[in-house]
Amino acid sequence: MATVSVNRAVLTWRLAVAWTWLWHFSSDQMWYEIRQLGRVADSYTQGETPAHVLRVIAEKAEMGLGTRVLDIGCGRGSALAYWASVFGAEPIGIEEVPALGTATRELFKCLSISGTVIVGDFAEVEWPDVDLIYIAGTCFSPSAVGELQRRLLQSSAKTKIAVITLELPTTLFDLVDAVSVRFPWGKSMLRIYEPRLNPV
């Protein structure tokens, strides 16, 4: 696994700036947009995926320099910023809430990260070809899971899929690895899948 060789002091400073910025980011516009989409605001206040979990995902998915990572429901972009800064990944995010998409773009700009943010419903926008797709399954309603699985099956056979909490059917996806990870709200399962070549 190749990682980006950077000066630790610079990296520490960049991450401190990013986390400080994320901590203070909150806008009335963001909450208005969430309410307009008919979402429960609490699902957006559960916090970001902790850095130690992001590292486990990167290791399990064999992330390295140039790995193209797609975060479905990227929120404020902290996971993508972490993987780009620490592992040299190429970050791509899909986010339905425009204010959160803007927050991700601003974070990338703040950290001088070259990344892509697609604002729209994951079921309606075009997904780019990537090496890894990350999904924090706690953010999806049961009605969205079927559409999510359909879109995941359109991924390249070489694409790895890292999922928190949500369990994908093994008739459609090969389970490559599974490990328990700790969040501030408790333990959850991280599962790494690949689309089946011949779904049952």
C-alpha positions as CSV (number, residue, x, y, z in Angstrom):
1,M,0.0,0.0,0.0
2,A,1.6,3.3,-1.1
3,T,1.0,6.4,1.0
4,V,1.8,10.0,0.2
5,S,5.1,11.0,1.8
6,V,4.5,14.4,3.3
7,N,6.1,16.4,6.0
8,R,4.3,15.4,9.2
9,A,4.1,18.9,10.6
10,V,2.5,20.2,7.4
11,L,0.0,17.3,7.4
12,T,-0.9,17.8,11.0
13,W,-1.4,21.5,10.4
14,R,-3.6,20.8,7.3
15,L,-5.8,18.3,9.2
16,A,-6.1,20.6,12.2
17,V,-7.3,23.4,9.9
18,A,-9.7,21.1,8.3
19,W,-11.2,19.7,11.5
20,T,-11.4,23.2,13.0
21,W,-13.2,24.4,9.9
22,L,-15.6,21.5,9.9
23,W,-16.3,21.9,13.6
24,H,-17.4,25.5,13.1
25,F,-19.3,24.9,9.8
26,S,-23.0,25.2,10.3
27,S,-25.4,27.4,8.4
28,D,-29.1,28.1,8.5
29,Q,-29.1,27.5,4.7
30,M,-27.8,23.9,5.2
31,W,-30.6,23.1,7.7
32,Y,-33.2,24.8,5.5
33,E,-32.1,22.6,2.6
34,I,-32.2,19.4,4.7
35,R,-35.8,20.3,5.8
36,Q,-36.8,21.1,2.2
37,L,-35.6,17.6,1.2
38,G,-37.9,16.1,3.8
39,R,-35.0,14.7,5.8
40,V,-34.7,14.4,9.5
41,A,-32.0,16.8,10.5
42,D,-30.7,14.4,13.2
43,S,-29.4,12.0,10.6
44,Y,-27.0,14.8,9.5
45,T,-25.8,15.6,13.0
46,Q,-24.5,12.1,13.9
47,G,-20.9,13.3,13.2
48,E,-18.4,12.4,10.6
49,T,-16.7,9.0,10.3
50,P,-13.8,9.1,12.8
51,A,-10.3,9.2,11.5
52,H,-9.4,5.8,13.0
53,V,-12.3,4.2,11.1
54,L,-11.2,6.0,7.9
55,R,-7.7,4.5,8.3
56,V,-9.2,1.0,8.7
57,I,-11.3,1.5,5.5
58,A,-8.2,2.6,3.7
59,E,-6.1,-0.3,4.8
60,K,-8.9,-2.9,4.2
61,A,-9.5,-1.5,0.7
62,E,-5.8,-1.2,-0.1
63,M,-6.0,2.5,-0.7
64,G,-3.0,4.2,-2.1
65,L,-1.7,7.0,-4.3
66,G,-4.2,7.7,-7.0
67,T,-7.0,5.5,-5.7
68,R,-10.3,7.0,-7.0
69,V,-12.7,7.1,-4.1
70,L,-16.4,7.9,-4.4
71,D,-18.3,8.8,-1.2
72,I,-22.0,8.5,-1.6
73,G,-23.6,11.1,0.7
74,C,-20.2,12.8,1.4
75,G,-21.6,15.4,3.8
76,R,-19.0,18.0,4.5
77,G,-16.3,16.0,2.8
78,S,-14.1,15.1,5.8
79,A,-13.6,11.4,4.8
80,L,-12.6,12.4,1.3
81,A,-10.3,15.1,2.6
82,Y,-8.6,12.7,5.0
83,W,-8.1,10.0,2.3
84,A,-6.7,12.6,-0.1
85,S,-4.4,14.2,2.4
86,V,-3.1,11.0,4.1
87,F,-3.2,8.4,1.3
88,G,-3.1,10.5,-1.9
89,A,-6.6,9.3,-3.0
90,E,-8.5,11.1,-5.8
91,P,-11.7,12.2,-4.0
92,I,-15.2,12.3,-5.6
93,G,-18.3,13.0,-3.6
94,I,-22.0,12.8,-4.3
95,E,-24.1,14.9,-2.0
96,E,-27.8,15.7,-2.1
97,V,-27.8,18.8,0.1
98,P,-26.4,21.7,-1.8
99,A,-25.0,23.5,1.3
100,L,-23.1,20.3,2.3
101,G,-21.7,20.0,-1.3
102,T,-20.5,23.6,-1.0
103,A,-18.9,22.8,2.3
104,T,-17.0,19.9,0.7
105,R,-15.8,22.2,-2.1
106,E,-14.7,24.8,0.4
107,L,-12.8,22.1,2.5
108,F,-11.0,20.9,-0.7
109,K,-10.1,24.5,-1.5
110,C,-8.9,25.1,2.1
111,L,-6.6,22.0,1.9
112,S,-5.6,22.5,-1.8
113,I,-7.2,19.2,-2.7
114,S,-8.1,18.5,-6.3
115,G,-11.5,16.7,-6.0
116,T,-14.9,16.5,-7.5
117,V,-18.2,17.2,-5.8
118,I,-21.5,16.2,-7.6
119,V,-24.6,17.8,-6.0
120,G,-27.7,15.8,-6.6
121,D,-29.6,12.6,-5.7
122,F,-27.3,9.6,-5.9
123,A,-30.1,7.7,-7.7
124,E,-30.3,10.3,-10.5
125,V,-26.7,11.5,-11.1
126,E,-24.1,9.7,-13.1
127,W,-21.5,7.8,-11.1
128,P,-17.9,8.0,-12.3
129,D,-15.7,4.9,-12.6
130,V,-13.8,4.5,-9.3
131,D,-11.7,2.0,-7.4
132,L,-13.6,2.4,-4.1
133,I,-17.1,3.4,-3.1
134,Y,-17.8,4.4,0.5
135,I,-21.2,4.4,2.0
136,A,-22.1,5.3,5.6
137,G,-25.3,3.1,5.6
138,T,-26.8,4.8,8.6
139,C,-27.7,7.8,6.4
140,F,-30.0,5.9,4.0
141,S,-33.7,5.2,4.4
142,P,-34.8,1.7,3.7
143,S,-36.6,2.8,0.6
144,A,-33.3,4.1,-0.8
145,V,-31.3,0.9,-0.2
146,G,-32.8,-1.0,-3.2
147,E,-31.9,1.8,-5.6
148,L,-28.4,2.0,-4.0
149,Q,-27.9,-1.7,-4.6
150,R,-29.0,-1.4,-8.2
151,R,-26.5,1.4,-8.8
152,L,-23.7,-0.5,-7.0
153,L,-24.2,-3.5,-9.3
154,Q,-23.4,-1.2,-12.3
155,S,-19.9,-0.7,-10.8
156,S,-16.8,-2.3,-12.3
157,A,-16.1,-5.8,-11.1
158,K,-12.8,-4.4,-9.7
159,T,-14.5,-1.8,-7.6
160,K,-14.4,-2.3,-3.8
161,I,-17.4,-1.2,-1.8
162,A,-16.9,-0.1,1.8
163,V,-20.1,0.0,3.8
164,I,-20.8,1.0,7.4
165,T,-23.7,-0.7,9.1
166,L,-25.7,-1.5,5.9
167,E,-25.4,-5.2,4.9
168,L,-25.5,-6.0,1.1
169,P,-27.0,-9.3,-0.1
170,T,-24.3,-11.9,-0.8
171,T,-26.3,-13.1,-3.7
172,L,-25.3,-9.9,-5.5
173,F,-22.0,-8.9,-3.8
174,D,-19.0,-10.9,-2.6
175,L,-18.1,-10.1,1.0
176,V,-14.3,-9.6,1.0
177,D,-13.8,-8.6,4.6
178,A,-15.8,-7.5,7.7
179,V,-14.6,-5.9,10.9
180,S,-16.2,-4.2,14.0
181,V,-15.4,-0.5,14.3
182,R,-16.1,2.0,17.0
183,F,-18.0,5.2,16.6
184,P,-18.8,7.8,19.3
185,W,-22.3,6.4,19.3
186,G,-21.2,2.8,19.6
187,K,-19.9,-0.1,17.6
188,S,-20.8,-0.9,14.0
189,M,-19.7,-3.2,11.2
190,L,-17.5,-2.2,8.4
191,R,-17.9,-4.5,5.4
192,I,-15.9,-4.6,2.2
193,Y,-17.7,-6.0,-0.8
194,E,-17.1,-6.5,-4.5
195,P,-19.9,-6.8,-7.1
196,R,-20.4,-10.5,-8.0
197,L,-19.4,-11.4,-11.6
198,N,-22.4,-13.6,-11.9
199,P,-25.1,-12.5,-9.4
200,V,-27.3,-15.4,-8.2
